[in-house]
Amino acid sequence: MSTPPGTSLPPTARAAADAIVEAAERLSTAAATFTPCTPVRDLIGTDDAAAAYAVQERIVADRIAAGASVVGRKIGLTSPAVQQQLGVDQPDFGVLFDDMHCPEAGPIPLSRLLQPKVEAEIAFVLGRDLVDGPLDDAQIRGAVDYAVAALEIVDSRIAGWDITFGDTVADNGSSGLFVLGADRRTLDSFDPVAAQMQMFVDDTEVSTGTGAACLGDPLRALAWLARTAREFGQPLLAGQVILSGALGPMAVIDTPGTVRADITGLGSVTATFTQE
């Protein structure tokens, strides 16, 4: 409900609005100065989804105003173990911008990141909008143009990854960068839930997992996001990249090295981290 002209917000509403602005400024300053900040839960609480997404929306709007383009979304908290750790019973999402996409062949300077971790995922590229309709299994499958192996480099603007649900949602889902593999597969030739994943750092295995580890099925995660994004008034659109969630545990990346994920049916995807 909007406030009539000439009137002010009630004190509680004004305080909440001020807290959202302050939380967004704290996180944006951390990103701009490459200096991790304290958590924002002192401002917006640990589990207030509406407040946390309001902070995220403010940060996203500022990035768009500065020239960034939205190219997709990322889904997080798709593991029951991680949900339990943060005391939530649903995933979360963040926004992917054009400058987060790193070509597979190019080096990724660690100086671009604060405290990165990497996880292997299945990325879906949409061929149709998910704006109208029931958003049932058939519509979700039909909207996928193709799938590729992906590495998501998650990062946190919050010092020491000291995060609750509210903190990570406000911080754009702890998003960082992402890399997409070259092999494209349609859903006619690839079953996401049956995928097996191995991830290596310099040929040392650091993570294994399956498609079923991602909310039971990566397509189920995509369906959750499609419904949630539409409820937020920002539905998923053709051409967007959707990172569907981790297939196994993430690995810390704090020294130069090469990360490779092998996903059955999708081939491999590689990211090379360098020290400037």
C-alpha positions in Angstrom: 0.0 0.0 0.0 1.5 3.3 -1.0 1.7 6.3 1.3 -0.5 9.3 0.3 1.3 12.4 -0.8 2.2 14.7 2.0 2.2 12.0 4.7 5.2 10.2 6.1 5.7 6.5 6.7 4.9 5.1 10.1 8.0 4.9 12.3 8.3 1.1 12.0 7.9 1.2 8.2 10.4 4.1 7.9 12.9 2.2 10.1 12.5 -0.9 7.9 13.0 1.1 4.7 16.0 2.8 6.2 17.4 -0.6 7.2 17.1 -1.9 3.7 18.9 1.1 2.3 21.7 0.8 4.8 22.1 -3.0 4.2 22.3 -2.4 0.5 24.9 0.3 0.9 27.0 -1.9 3.3 27.1 -4.7 0.8 27.7 -2.4 -2.2 30.6 -0.7 -0.5 32.1 -4.0 0.4 31.9 -5.0 -3.3 33.3 -1.7 -4.6 36.2 -1.6 -2.1 37.0 -5.3 -2.1 36.7 -5.2 1.6 34.4 -7.8 3.3 31.8 -6.3 5.6 29.9 -7.4 8.7 26.7 -9.3 8.2 23.5 -7.3 7.5 21.3 -9.4 9.7 21.6 -6.7 12.4 19.6 -4.6 10.0 17.1 -7.0 8.3 17.0 -10.1 10.5 18.1 -13.6 9.8 15.1 -15.0 8.1 12.9 -12.1 6.8 12.8 -13.1 3.1 10.8 -10.0 2.1 13.4 -7.7 3.6 16.4 -9.7 2.2 15.0 -9.7 -1.3 14.2 -6.0 -1.0 17.9 -5.4 -0.3 18.9 -7.6 -3.3 16.5 -5.8 -5.6 18.0 -2.5 -4.6 21.5 -3.7 -5.3 20.3 -5.1 -8.7 18.6 -1.9 -9.6 21.8 0.1 -8.8 23.9 -2.3 -11.0 21.5 -2.0 -13.9 21.5 1.8 -13.5 25.3 1.6 -13.7 25.1 -0.3 -17.1 25.0 -4.0 -16.2 22.7 -6.3 -18.0 20.7 -9.2 -16.5 21.5 -12.5 -18.3 19.9 -15.0 -16.0 19.5 -16.2 -12.4 21.2 -18.6 -10.0 19.5 -20.9 -7.6 21.1 -21.5 -4.2 20.4 -23.6 -1.1 19.2 -26.6 -3.1 20.9 -29.0 -0.7 18.8 -30.2 2.3 21.9 -30.2 4.4 22.7 -26.5 3.6 19.0 -25.6 4.1 19.1 -27.2 7.6 22.3 -25.4 8.4 20.7 -22.0 7.7 17.4 -23.0 9.2 15.3 -22.7 6.0 13.1 -25.0 4.0 13.4 -23.6 0.6 16.0 -22.5 -1.9 17.0 -18.9 -2.7 18.0 -17.1 -5.9 20.3 -14.4 -7.2 20.6 -12.4 -10.4 23.3 -13.1 -13.0 24.8 -10.1 -14.8 26.7 -10.0 -18.1 30.0 -9.2 -16.4 29.8 -12.3 -14.3 30.1 -14.6 -17.3 33.7 -15.8 -17.8 34.8 -17.5 -21.0 36.1 -21.0 -20.4 39.4 -20.3 -22.2 40.2 -17.1 -20.3 42.0 -16.8 -16.9 40.1 -15.6 -13.9 42.2 -13.3 -11.7 41.7 -14.1 -8.0 41.8 -10.3 -7.5 38.3 -10.1 -8.9 37.0 -12.0 -5.9 36.9 -11.7 -2.1 36.7 -15.2 -0.7 35.6 -17.5 -3.6 34.4 -21.0 -3.6 33.5 -23.1 -6.6 30.7 -25.6 -7.2 29.6 -27.7 -10.2 26.2 -27.3 -11.6 23.9 -27.9 -14.6 23.0 -24.7 -16.4 19.8 -24.4 -18.4 19.5 -21.9 -21.2 15.9 -21.0 -21.9 14.4 -21.0 -25.4 10.9 -19.8 -24.3 9.6 -17.3 -21.7 8.1 -18.7 -18.5 5.6 -15.9 -18.1 2.2 -17.5 -18.5 0.7 -20.9 -18.0 0.7 -23.5 -15.3 4.5 -23.8 -15.1 4.0 -27.5 -14.8 6.7 -30.2 -15.7 5.8 -30.2 -19.4 6.0 -26.4 -19.7 9.3 -26.3 -17.8 10.9 -29.0 -19.9 9.6 -27.4 -23.1 11.1 -24.0 -22.2 14.7 -25.4 -22.0 16.6 -24.9 -25.2 19.6 -26.8 -23.9 21.7 -27.7 -20.9 25.5 -27.3 -20.3 27.9 -28.1 -17.6 28.7 -25.1 -15.5 31.0 -23.9 -12.7 29.6 -21.3 -10.3 32.2 -19.3 -8.4 30.3 -18.2 -5.4 31.6 -15.3 -3.3 30.5 -13.4 -0.2 30.8 -9.7 0.5 30.3 -10.7 4.2 33.5 -11.4 6.1 34.3 -15.0 6.8 31.2 -16.3 5.1 29.4 -15.5 8.4 25.9 -15.8 6.8 22.3 -16.5 7.6 19.5 -16.9 5.1 18.9 -13.1 5.2 22.5 -12.3 4.7 23.0 -14.5 1.6 19.8 -13.5 -0.1 20.6 -9.8 0.4 24.0 -10.4 -1.0 22.5 -11.5 -4.3 22.6 -15.1 -3.3 26.4 -14.9 -2.6 27.0 -14.7 -6.3 30.3 -14.2 -8.0 31.1 -15.4 -11.5 30.2 -18.4 -13.7 31.7 -20.4 -16.5 29.7 -22.4 -19.1 30.9 -25.6 -20.8 30.9 -25.9 -24.6 28.8 -29.1 -25.0 25.1 -28.3 -25.4 22.6 -31.0 -24.8 18.8 -31.0 -25.3 16.6 -32.7 -22.7 15.8 -35.3 -25.3 19.4 -36.5 -25.0 20.2 -35.8 -21.4 18.5 -36.5 -18.1 19.6 -34.0 -15.5 18.5 -36.1 -12.4 20.7 -39.0 -13.5 23.8 -36.9 -14.0 27.0 -37.9 -12.1 29.5 -35.2 -11.2 33.2 -35.1 -10.3 35.1 -31.9 -9.6 38.8 -31.5 -9.5 41.3 -28.8 -8.5 44.6 -29.4 -10.3 43.6 -33.1 -10.9 42.8 -33.7 -7.2 39.2 -34.7 -6.7 37.5 -32.3 -4.4 33.8 -33.0 -4.9 31.4 -35.6 -6.2 27.6 -35.6 -6.5 24.6 -36.3 -8.6 21.7 -34.5 -10.2 19.4 -35.8 -7.5 21.4 -33.7 -4.9 19.9 -30.6 -6.5 16.5 -30.4 -4.9 15.9 -34.0 -5.9 16.1 -33.0 -9.6 17.6 -29.9 -11.3 14.4 -29.4 -13.3 12.5 -29.2 -10.0 14.8 -26.4 -9.0 14.1 -24.7 -12.3 10.4 -25.0 -11.8 10.7 -23.6 -8.2 12.6 -20.6 -9.7 10.1 -20.1 -12.5 7.2 -19.9 -10.1 9.0 -17.7 -7.6 10.4 -15.3 -10.2 6.9 -14.9 -11.6 5.5 -14.2 -8.1 8.2 -11.5 -7.8 7.0 -9.9 -11.1 10.3 -10.7 -12.8 9.5 -14.0 -14.8 12.2 -16.0 -16.5 12.7 -15.1 -20.2 14.0 -16.8 -23.3 17.7 -16.6 -23.7 18.4 -16.4 -19.9 21.0 -18.7 -18.3 19.7 -20.5 -15.2 22.3 -22.0 -12.8 20.2 -24.7 -11.2 22.2 -25.4 -8.0 25.1 -27.4 -6.8 25.4 -31.1 -7.6 27.9 -31.6 -4.7 29.9 -29.8 -2.0 31.7 -26.6 -2.9 35.5 -26.2 -2.7 37.4 -23.2 -1.5 39.6 -21.5 -4.2 42.3 -19.3 -2.5 45.4 -20.1 -4.7 46.0 -20.2 -8.4 44.9 -23.4 -10.1 42.6 -25.1 -12.5 39.1 -26.4 -11.6 37.4 -29.0 -13.9 34.0 -30.5 -13.5 33.0 -33.6 -15.4 29.2 -34.2 -15.6 28.0 -37.4 -17.3 26.0 -36.5 -20.4 27.3 -32.9 -20.5 31.1 -33.3 -20.7 33.4 -31.0 -18.8 33.8 -27.4 -17.9 37.1 -25.7 -16.8 38.0 -22.6 -15.0 41.6 -21.4 -14.5 42.4 -19.0 -11.6 45.4 -16.8 -11.7 47.3 -14.6 -9.3 48.2 -11.2 -10.7 
